[in-house]
Amino acid sequence: MEQAGQNYLAVYQREFSELEGLQKADQVTYALQRAHNTLYFHARRRTSAQDITCGLCGLDEAFAGRLLCYLYENAVAPEQVPDVLRDLCGAAV
């Protein structure tokens, strides 16, 4: 996700602390990017090489920003981002 020349409209990073027996320390980054007429949501764990990307066409940029904030504030797992966006936006995903 950290590629030179990439401009993101918004980026949020959530830190997770080590909780013995429950979770490992990690960081999840959520980002919003516009390319042509599509808004792309990116979500990635620091401990994973996989960047989950989901594009939505025809979405208002302000609403997309609120969606990104929702993903961050609710600590949506990167693997669940496409399903959550599909639930919230329906056929636009």
N, C-alpha and C positions, 0 to 999 in steps of 0.2 A: 504494500500500500504506500510505502514511502518512496515513491519514484520521483526523480528530478523532473521539474517542469509540470508537475501535476498541481492544478489549483482546485482546492476544495472549498465549497461554500461554507461548510461547517465541519468541525472535528471535535469529538468528545472522547475522552479516555477515562475508563473506570478501572481503578486499582482494586484488586482483591488480595487480602492478606492471607497468610498461612494460618489455617485453623487445624491444628493437629487432629488427625483422624477424620477430618471433614472435607478440607479442600487445600489445594496447593496455592501458593502465591501466584498471581497472574495479572495480566492487564488486558482489557478488551478495548479496542479502538473502533469507534463508529464514525463514519465520514459520509458526506454528501457531496456529489460532484455532478456538474452539468456537462454533457457532451451532445452537441447539436440540440435536438428537441427532447432529449431524454435526461431524466434525473436518475443518477445511480447511487444506490445506498451500498456502502461497503462496511463490513464488520470482520474483525480479525482478532484472534487471540495472539498475544506475544509469543506463546509457547507453540504456536502452530504456523506452518507455512501457508496454510490455506486461507485465502481471502474470499469471503462470501460476498458476492456482488449480485445485486438485484436492480434491474432498470425499470422505471415507470415512465410512460409517455403521457403527455397531456395533464400532468399534475402541477398544481400551483406551487411555486417555489416556497412561499411562506408556509403552506400546509406541509410540504415536504420537510421543512426545517422543524416543524412541530413533531412530525413523525420521527425524525432522527432523535430529537430530545426525548420522546417517549421510549424509544429503544434503549437509550442510555439510562434514563431514570428508572426504568424497570429491569435493568440489567439483563436484557434479552440475550440469550446465548446466540452467538453468530450462526450456528446451525439452524436456529429457529427463525431467523430474520425473514427469509422468504415466506414462510407460513404465516407469520404475524402480519407482514405487509399484505399478503393475499387476503387475510381475514379483515383487515382494515380498509383495503382499497379495492377489493374484488377483482374485476377483470382488467384493471389498469396494469396489474403486475405481469 
